[in-house]
Amino acid sequence: MAVLVGRGKYLLQEEIGRGFSGITYKAINQTNDQIVVIKTFHSNSSQLNQASDIRTKFLNEAHRLLECSHPNIIPYREFFSDNGMPYLVMDYVPGKTLDKIVLPDNPLSETTAIAYIRQVGEALKVVHNNGLLHRDVKPQNLILRQDNQKIILIDFGLSRNVSWGSVQTHTNFVSDGYAPIEQYLLKTKRTPATDIYGLAATLYTLVTAQIPVAATLRHRLPLESPQKIRPELSEHLCLAIMKGMELELEERPTSVNEWLNLLPETVKHNTPRPQVMNPEPTTQEDALITSKKPNSLALNFEESEMIDSTPSVIESGNQKQWWKILIVGLVIFLVLDYARLKLEPNEKDSPTEKNLNSAVPYMSYQKN
């Protein structure tokens, strides 16, 4: 196909996507030969034919989306009408959507999946701050850029202006597995928790390579924990996913930031070892550290001998505690000095055996 729109500014080349009521084209900006993406309604869309105010709503939401500027949101460039049809112009993002990368059997590592989801979460914060719900967060709407490995949130076709906490009527188009139960209802309370469900469900897919059970089926087909599918996943991660996918809206976190804070900061195994500052490098020392109470400053003589006799401690430099060295050094000094006194000639003015046995320090001995 080769259709000019926008007073000849854009040349539509090929269809690259089709949604509930919209269709997306790859196009060329004739003024600078830049590749762009243009989205519009189906030419035979029943919504467009039945309600003339759909175009007005589309225009209003387009203006709001133009304000949602963020590195992880597809840049929206322009909105225009041509022959009564609305068109929304976006940047073309080279790369693959996450569903094509993960499904059917290529789950991401926990580290990578969390890193991607955090990027999407930051994008959704901007969307929510502008009074919008995306309502279609899923792997198919997340592109991994091939040039810089950033995740880009796309397809705001189901996004709606919302008044947080109020009951509103919205279309009930859904993506099974990623849509929460309230999205199947025409009239219900709208909160960020709707997008949080989609975000958590997307993370579920990224780490399991499986689409979650649809919310409408979960009353008779319980949702499996991701850890049952991949036992190596951390319990911390799985609890965060399941919390974000609570069936009841009120049971989910109230903001994206609140949910992101439930995710592990760093990936740990099922039996994580506590992180410590300046960890000692040897097994022998690890045993000593874990056997002592964290707030204990006591050190018996056998432990000091054990530590000081370990070659790796000598090599560890600043990792050794300096006060242990001082204690051992003082003991050695006293022993050597005592031996020196024992070996000296038994002169008249030398300390007597009686003096030594009476525990009078040699430093305080006064000559006759």
LINGITA-V553483 format. One record per residue. N is the residue number from 1. RES is the residue in one letter. PSI is psi in degrees with one decimal (NA if undefined). NEAR is the number of other C-alpha atoms within 8 Angstrom. D_LAST is the distance of its C-alpha to the last C-alpha in Angstrom with 1 decimal. Layout:
BEGIN
<<N & RES & PSI & NEAR & D_LAST> <N & RES & PSI & NEAR & D_LAST>>
END
This chain:
BEGIN
<<1 & M & 153.5 & 5 & 118.3> <2 & A & 90.4 & 7 & 118.2> <3 & V & 131.5 & 7 & 118.5> <4 & L & 133.6 & 10 & 117.7> <5 & V & 168.5 & 10 & 116.3> <6 & G & 44.3 & 9 & 114.9> <7 & R & 38.0 & 7 & 117.8> <8 & G & 3.8 & 8 & 117.2> <9 & K & -35.9 & 10 & 113.5> <10 & Y & 137.8 & 12 & 112.5> <11 & L & 110.6 & 13 & 114.0> <12 & L & 125.5 & 14 & 113.5> <13 & Q & -53.0 & 11 & 113.0> <14 & E & 152.1 & 9 & 112.3> <15 & E & 131.5 & 9 & 111.4> <16 & I & -3.9 & 7 & 107.8> <17 & G & 151.8 & 7 & 107.4> <18 & R & 129.1 & 9 & 109.4> <19 & G & -155.6 & 7 & 108.2> <20 & F & -46.6 & 5 & 109.7> <21 & S & -2.4 & 9 & 111.7> <22 & G & 163.4 & 11 & 110.4> <23 & I & 141.5 & 12 & 110.8> <24 & T & 136.3 & 12 & 108.5> <25 & Y & 148.3 & 13 & 109.6> <26 & K & 133.0 & 14 & 107.9> <27 & A & 169.5 & 13 & 109.4> <28 & I & 129.9 & 12 & 109.3> <29 & N & 112.1 & 12 & 108.8> <30 & Q & -20.5 & 10 & 111.6> <31 & T & -26.5 & 5 & 110.0> <32 & N & 9.2 & 5 & 106.9> <33 & D & 22.7 & 7 & 107.6> <34 & Q & 138.2 & 7 & 104.6> <35 & I & 131.8 & 10 & 104.6> <36 & V & 173.3 & 12 & 104.5> <37 & V & 133.9 & 12 & 105.1> <38 & I & 130.5 & 13 & 107.8> <39 & K & 141.3 & 11 & 108.3> <40 & T & 179.3 & 11 & 111.4> <41 & F & 159.1 & 12 & 113.4> <42 & H & 142.3 & 8 & 115.8> <43 & S & -23.5 & 5 & 119.1> <44 & N & 22.6 & 6 & 120.6> <45 & S & 125.1 & 9 & 117.8> <46 & S & -32.5 & 6 & 119.3> <47 & Q & -41.9 & 8 & 116.7> <48 & L & -37.1 & 11 & 117.9> <49 & N & -31.6 & 8 & 121.5> <50 & Q & -26.4 & 6 & 121.1> <51 & A & 111.4 & 7 & 118.8> <52 & S & -22.6 & 8 & 119.0> <53 & D & -4.6 & 6 & 115.8> <54 & I & -40.1 & 9 & 113.8> <55 & R & -37.1 & 10 & 113.8> <56 & T & -44.0 & 8 & 112.5> <57 & K & -40.4 & 8 & 109.7> <58 & F & -40.7 & 9 & 108.9> <59 & L & -44.5 & 10 & 108.8> <60 & N & -43.9 & 8 & 106.5> <61 & E & -33.8 & 11 & 104.0> <62 & A & -41.3 & 10 & 104.2> <63 & H & -38.2 & 9 & 103.1> <64 & R & -39.4 & 9 & 100.2> <65 & L & -30.9 & 10 & 99.2> <66 & L & -23.3 & 11 & 99.3> <67 & E & -13.6 & 7 & 96.5> <68 & C & 72.0 & 10 & 94.4> <69 & S & 120.6 & 9 & 92.6> <70 & H & 145.1 & 9 & 89.7> <71 & P & -22.6 & 7 & 88.7> <72 & N & 13.6 & 12 & 89.4> <73 & I & 135.0 & 11 & 92.9> <74 & I & 129.7 & 12 & 95.9> <75 & P & 125.5 & 9 & 96.8> <76 & Y & 127.3 & 10 & 100.1> <77 & R & -37.9 & 9 & 102.0> <78 & E & 151.4 & 8 & 105.4> <79 & F & 137.3 & 11 & 107.9> <80 & F & 165.5 & 8 & 111.7> <81 & S & 144.6 & 9 & 115.0> <82 & D & 117.1 & 10 & 117.8> <83 & N & 40.3 & 4 & 121.2> <84 & G & -1.0 & 5 & 119.8> <85 & M & 132.9 & 10 & 117.0> <86 & P & 143.6 & 13 & 113.3> <87 & Y & 136.4 & 12 & 111.0> <88 & L & 124.4 & 13 & 107.2> <89 & V & 130.2 & 12 & 105.6> <90 & M & 162.9 & 12 & 102.2> <91 & D & 148.6 & 11 & 100.1> <92 & Y & 126.9 & 8 & 100.6> <93 & V & 111.4 & 7 & 97.4> <94 & P & 131.6 & 7 & 97.3> <95 & G & -174.9 & 9 & 95.7> <96 & K & 149.7 & 10 & 96.2> <97 & T & 153.8 & 12 & 96.1> <98 & L & -27.1 & 13 & 93.4> <99 & D & -34.5 & 8 & 95.9> <100 & K & -23.6 & 8 & 97.1> <101 & I & -39.1 & 8 & 93.6> <102 & V & -46.5 & 13 & 92.5> <103 & L & 143.8 & 10 & 95.7> <104 & P & -13.5 & 6 & 96.7> <105 & D & 42.7 & 7 & 93.6> <106 & N & 65.3 & 8 & 91.0> <107 & P & 150.1 & 11 & 88.4> <108 & L & 160.5 & 11 & 85.7> <109 & S & 157.8 & 7 & 82.0> <110 & E & -41.7 & 9 & 80.2> <111 & T & -49.3 & 8 & 78.4> <112 & T & -44.9 & 8 & 81.6> <113 & A & -44.3 & 12 & 83.6> <114 & I & -40.3 & 10 & 81.2> <115 & A & -42.3 & 8 & 80.9> <116 & Y & -44.7 & 10 & 84.7> <117 & I & -35.2 & 10 & 85.1> <118 & R & -37.5 & 9 & 82.5> <119 & Q & -44.6 & 11 & 84.7> <120 & V & -39.6 & 13 & 87.8> <121 & G & -42.0 & 12 & 86.0> <122 & E & -36.6 & 9 & 85.1> <123 & A & -42.3 & 13 & 88.7> <124 & L & -30.0 & 11 & 89.9> <125 & K & -42.4 & 10 & 87.7> <126 & V & -42.6 & 11 & 89.7> <127 & V & -48.4 & 13 & 93.0> <128 & H & -36.8 & 10 & 92.1> <129 & N & -21.3 & 7 & 90.9> <130 & N & 15.3 & 9 & 94.4> <131 & G & 28.3 & 10 & 96.0> <132 & L & 151.9 & 11 & 97.2> <133 & L & 136.8 & 14 & 96.9> <134 & H & -47.4 & 12 & 97.3> <135 & R & 7.0 & 12 & 98.6> <136 & D & 44.2 & 15 & 98.7> <137 & V & 119.7 & 12 & 95.2> <138 & K & 163.9 & 11 & 95.4> <139 & P & -30.8 & 11 & 94.6> <140 & Q & -19.6 & 9 & 98.1> <141 & N & 21.4 & 12 & 97.3> <142 & L & 118.0 & 13 & 94.0> <143 & I & 131.2 & 14 & 94.2> <144 & L & 109.0 & 12 & 91.4> <145 & R & 135.9 & 13 & 91.8> <146 & Q & -13.1 & 8 & 92.0> <147 & D & -31.2 & 6 & 90.6> <148 & N & 7.4 & 5 & 87.3> <149 & Q & 23.1 & 7 & 87.0> <150 & K & 152.6 & 9 & 87.3> <151 & I & 130.2 & 12 & 89.1> <152 & I & 125.1 & 13 & 92.1> <153 & L & 126.4 & 12 & 93.8> <154 & I & -179.1 & 9 & 97.5> <155 & D & 83.9 & 7 & 100.8> <156 & F & 27.7 & 7 & 100.9> <157 & G & -28.3 & 6 & 104.4> <158 & L & 1.5 & 9 & 103.5> <159 & S & 148.7 & 11 & 101.2> <160 & R & 147.2 & 10 & 102.2> <161 & N & 140.4 & 8 & 101.3> <162 & V & 155.7 & 9 & 99.7> <163 & S & 105.2 & 8 & 98.9> <164 & W & 130.2 & 9 & 95.6> <165 & G & -11.6 & 7 & 95.9> <166 & S & 159.9 & 8 & 99.7> <167 & V & 123.2 & 8 & 102.4> <168 & Q & 158.4 & 10 & 104.4> <169 & T & 122.4 & 7 & 107.2> <170 & H & 156.4 & 7 & 106.4> <171 & T & 147.4 & 5 & 108.2> <172 & N & 37.0 & 8 & 106.9> <173 & F & 136.1 & 8 & 106.8> <174 & V & 161.3 & 9 & 103.8> <175 & S & 105.8 & 7 & 102.0> <176 & D & 134.5 & 8 & 101.6> <177 & G & -28.5 & 10 & 98.0> <178 & Y & -13.6 & 16 & 96.6> <179 & A & 133.4 & 16 & 98.4> <180 & P & 168.4 & 12 & 97.1> <181 & I & -35.6 & 10 & 99.4> <182 & E & -20.0 & 9 & 100.2> <183 & Q & -13.4 & 12 & 101.6> <184 & Y & -8.7 & 10 & 104.4> <185 & L & 142.3 & 8 & 105.6> <186 & L & -39.1 & 9 & 107.7> <187 & K & 116.7 & 8 & 106.2> <188 & T & 172.7 & 10 & 102.6> <189 & K & 138.7 & 10 & 99.4> <190 & R & 123.8 & 12 & 98.0> <191 & T & 167.7 & 9 & 94.2> <192 & P & -18.4 & 12 & 91.8> <193 & A & -23.5 & 13 & 91.3> <194 & T & -47.0 & 15 & 94.6> <195 & D & -28.1 & 13 & 93.1> <196 & I & -39.2 & 15 & 89.8> <197 & Y & -48.7 & 15 & 91.7> <198 & G & -37.4 & 16 & 93.2> <199 & L & -44.8 & 15 & 89.9> <200 & A & -39.1 & 13 & 88.2> <201 & A & -35.3 & 16 & 91.3> <202 & T & -42.2 & 12 & 91.1> <203 & L & -38.0 & 12 & 87.5> <204 & Y & -47.8 & 14 & 88.6> <205 & T & -40.0 & 14 & 91.1> <206 & L & -35.7 & 14 & 88.7> <207 & V & -10.9 & 12 & 86.2> <208 & T & -16.9 & 11 & 88.8> <209 & A & 33.2 & 14 & 91.9> <210 & Q & 144.8 & 10 & 93.9> <211 & I & 130.2 & 8 & 95.9> <212 & P & 159.0 & 10 & 94.9> <213 & V & 136.7 & 11 & 97.4> <214 & A & 143.3 & 10 & 99.6> <215 & A & -34.0 & 11 & 98.6> <216 & T & -14.5 & 6 & 102.1> <217 & L & -6.5 & 9 & 101.5> <218 & R & -14.4 & 10 & 98.0> <219 & H & -23.1 & 6 & 99.2> <220 & R & -7.2 & 5 & 100.5> <221 & L & 86.0 & 7 & 98.6> <222 & P & 148.3 & 8 & 94.9> <223 & L & 124.5 & 7 & 92.8> <224 & E & 141.4 & 6 & 90.5> <225 & S & 141.1 & 8 & 86.8> <226 & P & -28.3 & 12 & 86.2> <227 & Q & -24.3 & 11 & 83.4> <228 & K & -25.6 & 7 & 86.1> <229 & I & -40.8 & 8 & 87.8> <230 & R & 93.9 & 8 & 84.7> <231 & P & -23.3 & 8 & 81.8> <232 & E & -10.7 & 7 & 79.2> <233 & L & 145.4 & 12 & 79.7> <234 & S & 148.1 & 12 & 76.9> <235 & E & -34.5 & 8 & 77.5> <236 & H & -47.9 & 9 & 76.4> <237 & L & -46.5 & 11 & 79.3> <238 & C & -37.9 & 12 & 81.8> <239 & L & -39.2 & 8 & 81.0> <240 & A & -42.3 & 12 & 81.5> <241 & I & -48.4 & 12 & 84.9> <242 & M & -33.0 & 10 & 86.1> <243 & K & -41.8 & 10 & 85.1> <244 & G & -20.1 & 15 & 87.0> <245 & M & 22.5 & 13 & 90.0> <246 & E & 137.9 & 10 & 90.3> <247 & L & -45.2 & 8 & 93.9> <248 & E & 128.7 & 7 & 93.8> <249 & L & -39.9 & 9 & 93.3> <250 & E & -18.3 & 6 & 91.1> <251 & E & -12.1 & 8 & 88.6> <252 & R & 160.2 & 13 & 87.9> <253 & P & 150.8 & 12 & 85.4> <254 & T & -11.2 & 10 & 87.0> <255 & S & 157.3 & 9 & 86.0> <256 & V & -40.9 & 13 & 85.5> <257 & N & -40.0 & 8 & 81.9> <258 & E & -40.7 & 9 & 81.1> <259 & W & -40.9 & 13 & 82.4> <260 & L & -32.2 & 9 & 80.7> <261 & N & -15.1 & 7 & 77.4> <262 & L & -19.0 & 9 & 78.0> <263 & L & 151.0 & 10 & 78.0> <264 & P & 137.7 & 9 & 74.8> <265 & E & -43.2 & 4 & 72.9> <266 & T & 150.7 & 5 & 72.1> <267 & V & 132.7 & 8 & 73.7> <268 & K & 159.2 & 8 & 71.8> <269 & H & 177.0 & 8 & 72.7> <270 & N & -32.7 & 8 & 73.7> <271 & T & 74.8 & 5 & 70.1> <272 & P & 144.4 & 6 & 68.2> <273 & R & 131.1 & 4 & 64.5> <274 & P & 141.0 & 4 & 62.7> <275 & Q & 132.9 & 4 & 61.8> <276 & V & 152.0 & 5 & 58.1> <277 & M & 138.8 & 4 & 56.4> <278 & N & 61.0 & 5 & 54.8> <279 & P & 140.2 & 5 & 55.7> <280 & E & 145.2 & 8 & 53.5> <281 & P & -9.3 & 9 & 55.4> <282 & T & 154.7 & 7 & 54.7> <283 & T & -38.1 & 6 & 56.1> <284 & Q & -44.3 & 6 & 52.7> <285 & E & -35.8 & 10 & 51.4> <286 & D & -40.9 & 10 & 54.7> <287 & A & -38.9 & 8 & 54.2> <288 & L & -42.4 & 9 & 50.7> <289 & I & -47.5 & 7 & 52.1> <290 & T & -21.8 & 7 & 55.1> <291 & S & -14.3 & 6 & 53.1> <292 & K & 150.9 & 7 & 50.8> <293 & K & 145.6 & 6 & 52.0> <294 & P & -32.2 & 4 & 52.7> <295 & N & 11.3 & 4 & 50.4> <296 & S & 135.4 & 6 & 47.4> <297 & L & 1.0 & 4 & 44.2> <298 & A & 146.0 & 4 & 42.4> <299 & L & 114.6 & 6 & 41.5> <300 & N & 168.3 & 6 & 40.1> <301 & F & -36.0 & 6 & 38.1> <302 & E & -38.4 & 6 & 41.2> <303 & E & -40.5 & 9 & 43.3> <304 & S & -37.1 & 11 & 40.8> <305 & E & -39.9 & 8 & 40.7> <306 & M & -44.6 & 8 & 44.5> <307 & I & -45.8 & 9 & 44.9> <308 & D & -18.3 & 9 & 42.4> <309 & S & 0.5 & 6 & 43.9> <310 & T & 118.2 & 8 & 47.4> <311 & P & -37.0 & 7 & 48.4> <312 & S & -25.5 & 8 & 50.8> <313 & V & -38.7 & 13 & 48.0> <314 & I & -36.7 & 9 & 46.2> <315 & E & -17.9 & 6 & 49.6> <316 & S & -9.7 & 9 & 50.3> <317 & G & -115.2 & 7 & 48.0> <318 & N & -4.7 & 5 & 48.2> <319 & Q & -18.9 & 8 & 49.4> <320 & K & 143.6 & 9 & 45.9> <321 & Q & 123.5 & 7 & 43.9> <322 & W & -30.3 & 6 & 40.9> <323 & W & -23.8 & 6 & 38.6> <324 & K & -39.2 & 9 & 38.9> <325 & I & -42.1 & 8 & 37.7> <326 & L & -41.7 & 8 & 34.6> <327 & I & -49.5 & 8 & 33.7> <328 & V & -41.5 & 9 & 34.2> <329 & G & -40.7 & 8 & 32.2> <330 & L & -40.8 & 8 & 29.2> <331 & V & -44.5 & 8 & 29.4> <332 & I & -41.0 & 8 & 29.6> <333 & F & -45.2 & 8 & 26.6> <334 & L & -41.2 & 8 & 24.4> <335 & V & -44.9 & 8 & 25.7> <336 & L & -41.4 & 8 & 25.2> <337 & D & -38.4 & 8 & 21.6> <338 & Y & -43.2 & 8 & 20.9> <339 & A & -38.2 & 8 & 22.8> <340 & R & -42.4 & 8 & 20.8> <341 & L & -37.4 & 7 & 17.5> <342 & K & -32.7 & 6 & 19.3> <343 & L & -11.8 & 6 & 20.7> <344 & E & 150.2 & 6 & 17.7> <345 & P & 143.3 & 4 & 16.8> <346 & N & 72.1 & 5 & 14.5> <347 & E & 171.1 & 5 & 11.8> <348 & K & -37.2 & 4 & 8.8> <349 & D & 13.2 & 6 & 6.6> <350 & S & 153.4 & 7 & 9.6> <351 & P & 139.5 & 8 & 10.3> <352 & T & 163.4 & 6 & 12.0> <353 & E & -31.2 & 6 & 15.6> <354 & K & -40.6 & 6 & 15.1> <355 & N & -45.3 & 9 & 13.1> <356 & L & -43.1 & 11 & 16.1> <357 & N & -20.4 & 7 & 18.7> <358 & S & 6.9 & 6 & 17.7> <359 & A & 28.1 & 6 & 18.7> <360 & V & 119.6 & 9 & 15.5> <361 & P & 140.6 & 7 & 16.2> <362 & Y & -23.1 & 7 & 14.0> <363 & M & -29.5 & 4 & 14.7> <364 & S & 5.4 & 6 & 12.8> <365 & Y & 131.3 & 8 & 9.5> <366 & Q & 131.5 & 4 & 6.5> <367 & K & 149.6 & 5 & 3.8> <368 & N & NA & 3 & 0.0>>
END
